[in-house]
Amino acid sequence: MPFTIIVMTLLVIFMLAGVFPSPGGMQAAVFRTPVFMILLGLLTGALLWCAGKREPGTLRIASRLLHLGVVFLLAGALLGFVKGEKGSICLPLTAKHVLRKFTSEYDKVVTLDFGVSSQKFKVVYYDPEYRLYRTPTDSAEGRQRPLASACLNRKGVYDFGRHAGTIPASRLQDATTKEWLPRLALEDGLVLIMAPLTPRRYEAELCITEADGKMLEKPLSVNHPVDYGGWRFYLTSYDTERMRYIVVTAKRKPGLSVVTAGIWMMIVGTAMVCFRKREVGNASF
């Protein structure tokens, strides 16, 4: 027990060193040092030794599940750390550009067993904010302070108070396309100008080109990644000016299933320990 406590204390010190920021963002380098790897190996050995100890009945099974669950967790995390890959991919919005290689975050060229591309992308914006000016010129809009500003309320109108009253949303939309107007002239030399739009969500379609040339189309959006061939693709950004490309983060974590198994082993082992304690408490009562 004292040996395990010492090893865990040293590991916590290493983890703290990797948490605090350092110039150049190199604080995470401590996790790749031989000393850290040796400490993880010692902790794994101690856990395996504890898992082999004899305990009575249900407690023995629970203890082994708990200790082996941590071992699986460490092994899966180590496998993902050593064999995992991560990098950003800039995909032009055209079917002609099929990407099969990219550079990882450690400047390693990674080759995919398939191709990825995208040609469909859409941004959905929040209802715009409008600002009320007194007939500004194009050169003065950036410096002139608005008389009032308003967002669309629940009644479907923009309320500018005493300056211009309420204006229905339909008046600020094109009658045919229903798109929001960038500018609307009012009476008494007043003008409404739409503020920069705020994206509500953006989504794309990721095209997977398999080795035999078959193409699969999968929806890709924020918090809804695409999984294929052991890789997971996240939509992280896009060209906000001309919408010519999207930015996708590609991740491969081969130890994820091992980590998941370890977590479930720990959950089951903890539940068995709690159930046994309740049994012992009821029996003593």
C-alpha positions in Angstrom: 0.0 0.0 0.0 2.7 2.6 0.8 4.4 1.8 -2.5 1.2 2.5 -4.4 0.6 5.7 -2.6 4.1 7.0 -3.4 3.7 6.1 -7.1 0.3 7.8 -7.3 1.6 10.9 -5.5 4.4 11.2 -8.1 1.9 10.7 -10.9 -0.3 13.5 -9.5 2.8 15.8 -9.4 3.4 15.0 -13.1 -0.2 15.7 -14.0 -0.1 19.0 -12.2 3.0 20.0 -14.1 1.2 19.2 -17.3 -1.9 21.2 -16.4 -0.2 24.6 -15.6 0.5 26.6 -18.8 4.1 27.2 -19.9 5.6 29.4 -22.7 5.1 27.7 -26.1 2.4 25.4 -24.8 5.0 22.6 -24.1 3.6 21.7 -20.7 2.0 18.5 -22.1 5.5 17.2 -22.9 5.9 15.8 -19.4 3.4 13.1 -20.3 5.8 11.7 -23.0 8.9 11.5 -20.7 10.3 8.0 -19.8 9.8 8.7 -16.0 6.1 9.2 -16.5 5.8 6.0 -18.5 7.7 4.1 -15.9 5.5 5.4 -13.1 2.4 4.3 -15.1 4.0 0.9 -15.5 4.6 0.6 -11.8 1.1 1.7 -11.0 -0.3 -0.9 -13.4 1.9 -3.6 -11.8 0.6 -2.7 -8.4 -3.0 -2.8 -9.5 -2.5 -6.2 -11.1 -0.9 -7.5 -7.9 -3.9 -6.2 -5.9 -6.3 -7.8 -8.3 -4.6 -11.2 -7.6 -5.1 -10.9 -3.9 -7.6 -13.3 -2.4 -10.7 -11.7 -0.9 -13.9 -13.4 0.3 -16.8 -14.1 -2.1 -18.3 -11.1 -3.8 -15.7 -8.7 -2.5 -13.0 -10.7 -4.4 -14.8 -10.3 -7.7 -15.6 -6.6 -7.1 -12.0 -5.9 -6.1 -10.7 -7.5 -9.3 -13.1 -5.6 -11.5 -12.1 -2.3 -9.9 -8.4 -2.9 -10.2 -8.5 -4.4 -13.7 -10.9 -1.6 -14.8 -8.2 0.9 -13.9 -5.6 -1.2 -15.7 -7.8 -1.3 -18.8 -8.3 2.4 -18.5 -4.6 3.1 -18.4 -3.8 0.7 -21.1 -6.4 2.1 -23.5 -5.3 5.7 -22.7 -1.7 4.8 -23.4 -2.6 3.0 -26.6 -4.5 6.1 -27.8 -1.7 8.4 -26.7 1.0 6.4 -28.6 -1.0 5.3 -31.7 -3.6 8.0 -31.9 -3.6 10.7 -34.5 -5.1 14.1 -34.7 -5.0 16.9 -37.2 -6.9 19.7 -39.0 -8.1 19.3 -42.6 -9.1 22.2 -44.8 -11.6 20.9 -47.3 -12.5 23.2 -50.3 -16.2 23.0 -51.0 -15.9 21.2 -54.3 -16.2 17.6 -55.4 -13.0 17.8 -57.4 -10.8 18.0 -54.3 -10.6 14.6 -52.6 -8.1 14.5 -49.7 -6.3 11.3 -48.7 -3.4 12.8 -46.7 -3.0 15.4 -44.1 -0.4 16.6 -41.5 -1.0 15.7 -37.9 -0.5 18.0 -34.9 3.0 16.6 -34.6 3.9 17.4 -38.2 3.5 13.8 -39.3 2.0 13.0 -42.7 -1.0 10.7 -42.2 -2.4 8.7 -45.1 -6.0 7.7 -45.0 -7.3 4.4 -46.5 -10.1 6.4 -48.1 -10.7 9.9 -49.5 -12.7 12.8 -47.9 -14.3 15.7 -49.6 -17.2 18.1 -49.2 -19.3 20.2 -51.6 -22.4 21.0 -49.5 -22.4 23.5 -46.7 -25.0 25.7 -45.0 -25.0 28.3 -42.2 -28.2 29.0 -40.3 -28.2 32.4 -38.6 -30.1 33.9 -35.7 -32.7 36.5 -36.5 -30.7 39.7 -37.1 -30.4 42.8 -35.0 -31.2 46.1 -36.6 -29.7 49.5 -35.7 -31.5 52.8 -36.2 -29.5 55.7 -37.6 -30.3 59.1 -38.8 -29.4 58.8 -42.5 -25.7 57.8 -42.2 -23.4 57.8 -45.2 -21.3 54.7 -46.0 -18.2 56.3 -44.6 -19.9 57.4 -41.4 -21.7 54.1 -40.5 -18.7 52.7 -38.6 -18.3 55.9 -36.5 -21.8 57.1 -35.9 -23.6 55.8 -32.8 -27.1 54.3 -33.5 -30.1 56.0 -32.0 -31.4 52.6 -31.0 -31.1 48.9 -31.7 -33.5 46.1 -31.4 -33.9 42.3 -31.9 -37.0 40.4 -33.0 -39.3 39.9 -30.0 -41.9 37.3 -29.3 -44.6 39.3 -31.0 -42.6 39.2 -34.3 -41.8 43.0 -34.3 -38.7 45.2 -33.7 -39.3 47.8 -31.0 -37.3 51.0 -31.4 -39.2 52.9 -28.7 -39.8 56.6 -29.1 -37.4 56.8 -32.0 -39.3 54.8 -34.6 -41.9 52.7 -32.8 -42.4 49.1 -33.7 -41.7 47.6 -37.1 -43.0 44.2 -38.1 -40.5 41.6 -39.3 -42.3 41.2 -42.6 -41.3 44.8 -43.5 -37.7 43.9 -43.1 -37.8 40.9 -45.3 -37.8 40.5 -49.1 -41.4 39.8 -50.3 -40.2 37.1 -52.7 -37.1 35.4 -51.1 -38.0 36.1 -47.5 -34.4 37.1 -46.9 -33.6 39.9 -44.4 -32.9 43.3 -46.0 -29.5 44.8 -45.2 -31.0 48.3 -45.1 -34.4 49.9 -44.9 -35.1 53.7 -45.3 -37.8 55.1 -42.9 -39.5 58.4 -42.7 -38.0 61.6 -41.2 -34.5 60.8 -42.5 -34.1 57.6 -40.5 -32.6 54.3 -41.7 -32.4 50.8 -40.3 -29.2 48.9 -40.9 -28.8 45.2 -40.2 -25.9 44.3 -37.8 -23.5 41.5 -38.6 -25.3 38.2 -38.5 -24.5 35.7 -35.7 -24.3 32.0 -36.8 -26.7 29.7 -35.0 -25.4 26.5 -36.5 -23.5 25.3 -39.5 -23.6 21.9 -41.2 -22.0 20.2 -44.1 -22.0 16.9 -46.0 -18.9 14.8 -45.7 -18.2 12.6 -48.8 -16.3 9.4 -48.1 -14.6 7.9 -51.2 -13.9 4.2 -50.5 -11.1 2.2 -52.0 -13.4 0.7 -54.7 -14.5 4.2 -55.8 -17.9 4.0 -54.0 -18.9 7.3 -52.4 -20.8 7.7 -49.2 -22.5 11.0 -48.1 -22.7 11.6 -44.4 -24.2 14.7 -42.6 -21.6 16.5 -40.5 -22.3 19.3 -38.0 -21.1 20.7 -34.8 -21.3 18.2 -32.0 -22.4 15.5 -34.5 -19.2 14.0 -35.9 -18.8 11.4 -38.6 -17.2 8.0 -37.8 -15.6 6.0 -40.5 -12.7 3.6 -40.8 -11.6 4.1 -37.2 -11.5 7.9 -37.7 -13.8 10.5 -36.2 -14.3 13.8 -38.1 -15.5 17.0 -36.4 -16.7 20.1 -38.1 -14.8 22.9 -36.3 -14.8 26.0 -38.5 -15.4 27.5 -42.0 -14.5 30.3 -44.3 -16.6 33.1 -42.8 -15.8 35.6 -45.6 -16.6 33.7 -48.9 -17.5 30.2 -47.7 -15.0 28.5 -50.0 -13.9 25.8 -47.5 -14.6 24.1 -44.2 -12.2 23.1 -41.4 -12.5 19.5 -40.2 -10.6 17.9 -37.3 -9.7 14.3 -37.8 -9.1 12.0 -34.8 -8.1 8.4 -34.4 -8.2 6.8 -31.0 -7.5 3.0 -31.2 -7.7 2.6 -27.4 -11.2 4.0 -27.0 -12.9 0.6 -26.8 -10.4 -0.5 -24.2 -11.0 2.6 -22.1 -14.8 2.1 -22.4 -14.4 -1.5 -21.2 -12.4 -0.4 -18.2 -15.0 2.2 -17.2 -17.7 -0.4 -17.3 -15.6 -2.7 -15.2 -15.1 0.0 -12.6 -18.9 0.8 -12.6 -19.9 -2.8 -12.1 -17.2 -3.3 -9.4 -18.2 -0.2 -7.5 -21.9 -1.3 -7.6 -20.9 -4.7 -6.2 -19.0 -3.1 -3.4 -21.9 -0.8 -2.5 -24.4 -3.7 -2.6 -22.2 -5.9 -0.3 -21.8 -3.0 2.2 -25.6 -2.7 2.3 -26.0 -6.4 2.8 -23.4 -6.4 5.7 -25.1 -3.4 7.3 -28.6 -5.1 7.1 -27.2 -8.3 8.6 -25.5 -6.5 11.5 -28.7 -4.6 12.2 
